[in-house]
Structures are given as structure tokens and as C-alpha cells.
């Protein structure tokens, strides 16, 4: 949708027959990102249009790869056997297409390596993101609030005095999550205090006694029930887990520390100056999201039942994010937390997981006495923060 907030290296684009013309602008947009250098080697993979001419044939006339096209590998009656989930043969087709693509690329690399004597032709390239990559202008910029614009779409570099053309650039955006599996950037890494029972088996029940002691790493009721159903069939390969920190009024404060990453100038300033540094010199936007699960309407209201302190000062600017991405079943699940002008950067005694020990504290509290375990606790599953670039926004 024109937003580089979520970057993909492989696009598994399952286009339904008849929708190809409608989605062509999306393809053109991807091409423009590649041409500008903003996106490296994407793959747009579509098979539905290619197989349409086969599927009307009788089963015994179909090529082997298209027979039993909608059959699932899991036992009959197991969860997930719905029309929008690929069957075994569909998965195999994706695998074969990707395999042939990469084999063709490797053949070219091997050919050039043998002809030109490039010993490092097969060496991996540096996968680090180029912070100087310029982006094309967004095409859907009117669907988010103005204060969130830079988080979703970046900013126009013409605001910089030396800029002569309209290009766009993203600020640094960092995310921490409780979801699994992930390799790094765990939300647990930025927790300072206020949690209990982190090391317990996630499938074991957690009662009110535990919730009264602090925020609890837990699964929602519907997620636990889904996991239990999968266990009857050996798990079916599903290793994802929508864990979150759940809290009620009696749970008290959940204290997090958001590191100011990569801003060495601010670090030096804090080491040499006796004056306190405003949090806004590093942080531009802070977003807190709840777990994406179905709700009945009786559970915690993210916007009305939570209270936030940024750098020790209460944030009065709490804004629900009304956009396509941060929503689930019609419910907006993310909040923008305004940074009070009084909020200051602080320093921890030790670095958190290798990140900077300079940052801002974020304290989350369930403010409503009506939020109890029986009605549905509040949850925190993602914390996202946008760091301001050297250019003033």
C-alpha cells in the first residue's frame, strides 16, 4: 500500500482469478521500490491464474502436481482446513517455483565465478539496512493521522536544506514483541519490573492470585483453546504463539525502558552536560499494541482503561490508531502514546541486551478498577517507537 513500514523480501502474492488487473498497481509499486534501490530482490509469486486452466479438468486428466489440489496433509477434522489456507500441492508448487528460481540464480553465479575468477562471488552480502536509502513518495498518505505520518510513510527529505528533489526517507523504527517465534527484539528485553511467572509453562493456567502480583505472560483464552485442539493432532507444525503481558487493576505497574538506539550525539551530550535531555530529542512516536484476538466487548478497553507515564510524566495524549494494519476483526488494537514535553531521557546502570542504556521509561498501569480477570484483562504484545532523525520534523 505504499508503506515501507513492513518490509518483505518475498511476496507470496496469491492472486485470485479475475483480480489480476485490479492488483497491477501494487506490482508497479513494488517495481518502483526496486528501481529506487529501496527494496532488494523481491519475488512476486502468483499461481492461481496459472492453474485456472487446469482445475476444470477431470482429476485423472490433471498433471500429477495438480491432482488433489485442495487436499490437506493434516487428518480430516483438524483445525485450519479452510479455503484461504493452501493445500499440500499448493505448498509444493510454491516450493518448486522458489527452488527453480534460486537454482537458476546460483547457476548464473557459478558461471560468472568460474569465468571471471571471482572467488567471493558466492559470499553472502551485508544484509544490514542502508539508513540512507531514499524512497518514492507514498501513494496512500491520507489514511493515518498527521502525527503518525512519519511512522508509516517517512518524511519528505526536501525539509532538509541541501535536498533538491522529492524523495522520502524513514526514521529509525524499532519494535519489541512477546510473540514467538522470533530471533531477537523480545519485549521481555526491555521490561524493567512489574512482571511475574515469565518462566512458567505458557499452557498452564494462571489464576487471580498470580495476576494480583503483577503483569503475567499468558495466552488469551481463545489462543489456548486453539493450541489444545492442535495438540490432539501433534501440533501440525504450528510453532507460532501470540503470547502477551496481561494485567488487571491489581497487577500494578508494568515498567519498560525504551532505548535510544544509535544516537551517539545524545549519549555524548548526556555524559558531558549537567542539563537534562528532553525525551523528544530522540523519540518521535511511541505505539503500544494489545494482542490480536477476538473480543466480546466486555474486556479491557485499550484506550480508556490504561494509563501511561513517559519519563515519569503522565501522557495525556492517548490516540487510537485507526488504520488498516493495526486492527483485528474491526477492533483497533494499537495506541499512539504522546511524549510529554516534561519527559526526560534517563540512563540505566547496564545496557539491555546490548542496546543503549540511554532512553526513556514507559510505565503502563490498568487505571480502571472494573478490569478484572473474569471480565478480561488488558494486554500488551508490541511496543513500537520511532526515533527522530537529525532533521527536525
C-alpha positions in Angstrom: 0.0 0.0 0.0 2.9 2.3 -0.5 4.1 2.0 3.1 7.6 0.6 3.8 6.8 0.2 7.5 6.7 -3.6 6.9 9.5 -4.8 4.6 9.2 -8.0 2.8 11.9 -9.9 0.9 9.5 -12.5 -0.6 5.9 -11.6 -1.6 3.7 -14.7 -1.8 1.0 -13.0 -3.8 -1.9 -15.4 -4.1 -3.9 -13.5 -6.7 -7.4 -14.8 -7.3 -8.6 -15.2 -10.9 -10.1 -12.0 -12.2 -8.3 -9.8 -9.8 -5.0 -9.5 -11.7 -5.9 -6.2 -13.4 -7.1 -4.7 -10.1 -3.8 -5.5 -8.3 -1.4 -4.5 -11.1 -0.7 -1.0 -9.5 0.6 -3.0 -6.5 3.1 -4.7 -8.8 4.1 -1.4 -10.3 4.7 0.0 -6.9 7.0 -2.9 -6.0 8.9 -2.3 -9.2 9.3 1.4 -8.3 10.8 0.4 -5.0 13.3 -1.9 -6.7 14.3 0.7 -9.2 14.9 3.3 -6.4 17.0 0.8 -4.5 14.6 0.7 -1.6 13.8 -3.0 -1.9 16.3 -5.7 -2.7 15.4 -8.7 -4.9 11.7 -9.2 -4.1 9.8 -12.2 -5.6 6.2 -11.8 -6.6 4.7 -15.3 -6.7 1.3 -16.0 -8.2 0.0 -19.4 -9.1 -3.8 -19.1 -9.1 -4.0 -17.6 -12.5 -1.6 -20.1 -14.0 -3.6 -23.2 -12.7 -7.0 -21.9 -13.6 -6.9 -23.6 -17.0 -6.1 -27.0 -15.3 -8.6 -27.2 -12.5 -11.7 -27.6 -14.6 -10.4 -30.9 -16.0 -11.3 -34.2 -14.6 -9.0 -35.4 -11.8 -7.4 -38.3 -13.8 -6.5 -35.9 -16.7 -4.7 -33.4 -14.4 -0.9 -33.4 -14.2 0.4 -35.1 -11.1 1.3 -31.8 -9.5 -2.3 -30.5 -9.7 -4.1 -33.7 -8.6 -5.9 -33.4 -5.2 -5.2 -29.7 -5.3 -7.3 -28.8 -2.3 -6.4 -31.8 -0.1 -4.7 -31.1 3.2 -2.0 -33.1 4.7 -3.4 -33.0 8.2 -6.0 -35.5 9.4 -9.6 -34.8 8.5 -11.4 -32.6 11.0 -8.2 -30.9 12.3 -8.2 -27.1 12.5 -7.2 -24.8 9.7 -8.7 -26.6 6.7 -10.3 -23.6 5.2 -10.4 -22.2 1.6 -7.9 -19.5 2.3 -5.3 -21.9 3.5 -3.2 -23.7 0.8 -3.4 -27.5 0.5 -0.4 -29.8 0.2 0.0 -29.5 -3.6 -0.3 -25.7 -3.4 2.5 -25.6 -0.8 4.6 -27.9 -3.0 4.1 -25.6 -6.0 5.3 -22.6 -4.1 8.4 -24.6 -3.0 9.2 -25.8 -6.6 8.8 -22.4 -8.1 11.1 -20.8 -5.4 13.5 -23.7 -5.8 13.8 -23.3 -9.5 14.2 -19.5 -9.2 17.1 -19.8 -6.7 18.8 -22.7 -8.7 18.7 -20.5 -11.8 20.3 -17.7 -9.9 23.0 -20.0 -8.4 23.8 -21.3 -11.9 24.5 -17.8 -13.1 26.6 -17.0 -10.1 28.6 -20.2 -10.5 29.1 -19.4 -14.2 30.5 -15.9 -13.6 32.6 -17.2 -10.7 34.2 -19.8 -13.0 34.7 -17.5 -15.9 36.0 -14.4 -14.2 37.7 -16.0 -11.2 35.7 -14.1 -8.7 36.4 -16.1 -5.5 33.9 -14.1 -3.5 31.0 -14.4 -5.9 29.2 -16.9 -3.6 30.0 -14.9 -0.4 26.9 -13.6 1.4 26.3 -9.9 1.1 25.9 -7.5 4.0 22.2 -7.6 4.9 22.2 -4.5 7.1 19.7 -1.9 6.1 21.1 1.2 4.4 19.9 4.1 6.5 20.5 6.4 3.6 18.1 4.6 1.2 15.6 7.0 -0.3 12.0 6.0 -1.0 9.5 7.2 -3.6 6.6 9.4 -2.3 3.8 7.4 -0.6 0.6 6.9 -2.6 -1.8 6.3 0.3 -0.8 9.0 2.8 -4.2 10.2 3.8 -5.3 7.2 5.8 -3.4 7.9 9.0 -3.4 10.8 11.5 -0.8 13.5 10.7 1.2 12.8 13.8 1.6 9.2 12.7 2.5 10.0 9.1 6.3 9.7 9.5 5.9 6.4 11.4 4.0 4.8 8.5 5.5 6.6 5.5 8.6 8.5 6.5 9.2 12.2 5.7 10.0 14.3 2.6 13.7 15.0 2.5 13.1 18.4 0.9 12.7 19.5 4.5 16.5 19.2 4.6 18.2 22.4 3.3 20.5 20.5 0.9 17.8 18.4 -0.7 16.9 19.3 -4.3 14.4 16.6 -5.2 11.3 15.0 -3.8 12.5 11.8 -2.1 11.3 10.2 1.1 13.2 8.6 4.0 12.2 6.6 7.0 13.2 7.4 10.6 14.6 4.6 12.7 11.6 2.4 13.8 12.2 -0.2 16.5 9.8 -2.9 17.7 9.7 -5.3 20.7 7.2 -8.1 20.9 6.1 -11.0 23.1 5.1 -13.1 20.0 7.0 -16.2 19.1 9.0 -17.5 17.4 11.4 -14.6 17.0 15.2 -14.4 17.0 15.6 -11.1 18.8 13.9 -7.9 19.8 11.9 -9.6 22.6 9.6 -7.3 24.6 11.0 -9.1 27.7 14.3 -7.5 27.0 13.0 -4.0 27.8 11.0 -5.0 30.9 12.4 -3.3 34.0 9.9 -4.5 36.6 6.3 -5.5 37.2 6.0 -9.0 35.7 5.6 -12.4 37.4 5.7 -16.0 36.2 7.6 -15.4 33.0 9.2 -18.9 33.1 6.1 -20.9 33.7 4.7 -23.2 31.0 2.6 -21.0 28.8 -0.2 -23.6 28.7 -0.6 -23.8 32.4 -3.5 -21.9 33.9 -2.8 -18.6 35.7 -5.2 -17.6 38.3 -6.2 -14.3 40.0 -3.6 -14.9 42.7 -0.8 -14.6 40.2 -2.4 -11.6 38.4 -2.7 -9.8 41.7 1.1 -9.9 42.0 1.9 -8.3 38.6 1.6 -8.5 34.8 1.5 -12.1 33.6 3.0 -13.6 30.4 0.0 -15.5 29.2 -2.1 -16.6 26.2 -5.7 -15.5 25.7 -8.5 -18.0 26.2 -9.2 -18.4 22.5 -5.5 -18.9 21.7 -5.1 -21.5 24.5 -8.2 -23.4 23.2 -6.7 -23.4 19.7 -3.4 -24.7 21.0 -5.2 -27.5 22.8 -7.1 -28.5 19.7 -3.8 -28.7 17.8 -2.2 -30.8 20.4 -4.7 -33.6 19.6 -3.1 -33.7 16.1 0.5 -33.4 17.2 0.7 -29.6 16.8 0.5 -29.8 12.9 3.7 -27.8 12.7 2.3 -24.6 14.2 5.0 -23.1 16.4 3.7 -19.5 16.5 2.4 -18.2 19.8 0.5 -15.0 20.5 1.8 -14.5 24.0 1.3 -11.2 25.7 1.7 -9.5 29.1 -1.8 -9.4 30.6 -2.7 -7.2 33.6 -5.7 -6.2 35.7 -6.2 -3.3 38.1 -4.5 -5.2 40.9 -1.4 -6.1 38.8 0.2 -2.7 39.4 2.7 -1.1 37.1 4.5 -2.6 34.1 7.7 -0.6 33.7 9.6 -0.7 30.4 12.7 1.1 29.2 12.8 2.2 25.5 16.5 2.5 24.5 17.6 5.4 22.3 19.5 3.4 19.7 22.3 4.7 17.5 22.2 8.4 18.7 25.8 8.8 19.8 25.4 12.5 19.8 22.8 12.4 22.5 24.9 9.9 24.5 27.9 12.3 24.5 25.7 15.2 25.4 24.4 13.4 28.4 27.9 12.5 29.5 29.2 16.0 29.3 26.3 18.2 30.2 24.6 18.6 33.6 21.3 19.6 31.9 18.6 17.0 31.4 17.8 16.0 27.9 14.2 16.1 26.7 12.9 12.7 25.5 11.6 14.3 22.4 15.2 14.8 21.2 15.3 11.1 20.4 11.7 9.8 20.4 9.1 11.0 17.9 6.3 8.4 18.2 5.6 5.6 20.7 3.0 2.9 20.0 1.6 0.2 22.3 -0.5 -2.7 20.9 -2.6 -5.3 22.5 -2.7 -8.9 21.3 -4.8 -9.5 18.2 -7.6 -11.8 19.4 -11.3 -11.9 19.2 -13.2 -9.8 21.8 -16.7 -9.9 23.2 -16.8 -6.2 24.2 -16.5 -6.9 27.9 -12.7 -7.0 28.0 -10.3 -4.2 28.7 -10.7 -1.1 26.6 -7.2 -0.2 25.4 -7.9 3.5 25.1 -9.9 4.1 28.2 -8.6 1.6 30.8 -4.9 2.1 30.6 -2.7 4.9 31.9 0.8 5.7 30.7 3.8 7.5 32.1 6.6 8.6 29.8 9.8 9.5 31.5 7.9 9.8 34.8 5.2 12.2 33.5 1.6 11.2 32.6 0.8 11.2 28.9 -2.5 13.0 28.3 -2.3 12.5 24.6 -3.6 8.9 24.0 -4.7 8.3 20.4 -6.2 5.2 19.0 -4.6 4.3 15.6 -7.3 3.9 13.1 -5.6 2.3 10.1 -5.7 -0.9 8.1 -2.6 -2.6 9.6 -3.1 -2.2 13.4 -6.7 -3.6 13.6 -8.2 -7.1 14.1 -11.8 -8.1 13.4 -12.8 -4.4 13.2 -11.1 -3.6 16.6 -8.3 -1.1 16.6 -5.5 -2.7 18.7 -2.8 0.0 18.9 -2.4 3.3 20.6 -0.1 6.2 20.0 1.3 7.5 23.3 2.1 11.2 23.2 5.5 12.1 24.7 5.0 14.9 27.3 7.3 17.9 26.9 8.5 17.4 30.5 9.7 13.8 29.8 13.4 13.4 30.1 15.9 10.8 28.9 17.4 8.7 31.6 20.3 6.2 32.0 20.3 2.6 33.2 23.2 1.2 35.1 23.6 -1.5 32.5 22.7 -1.9 28.8 19.7 -4.0 28.0 20.5 -6.9 25.6 23.3 -4.8 24.0 21.1 -1.8 23.3 21.9 1.7 24.5 21.4 2.3 28.2 20.2 5.8 27.4 16.4 6.0 26.8 13.1 6.8 28.3 11.0 4.9 30.8 7.4 3.8 29.9 5.2 2.8 32.7 1.8 1.1 31.9 -0.9 0.8 34.5 -4.5 -0.5 34.4 -6.3 2.5 35.6 -9.9 1.1 35.8 -11.0 -0.9 38.9 -13.5 -2.7 36.6 -10.8 -4.6 34.8 -10.6 -7.9 36.5 -9.5 -11.4 35.3 -13.1 -12.7 34.9 -14.2 -9.9 32.6 -11.0 -9.8 30.6 -7.5 -8.3 31.4 -5.6 -5.7 29.4 -2.8 -7.0 27.3 0.5 -5.6 25.8 2.1 -7.6 23.0 4.0 -5.0 21.0 5.8 -1.7 21.7 7.0 0.3 18.7 8.9 3.5 18.8 10.1 5.9 16.1 13.3 7.8 16.7 13.5 11.2 15.3 16.2 11.8 12.6 18.6 14.7 12.8 16.3 16.6 10.5 13.6 18.3 12.6 10.2 17.0 11.7 
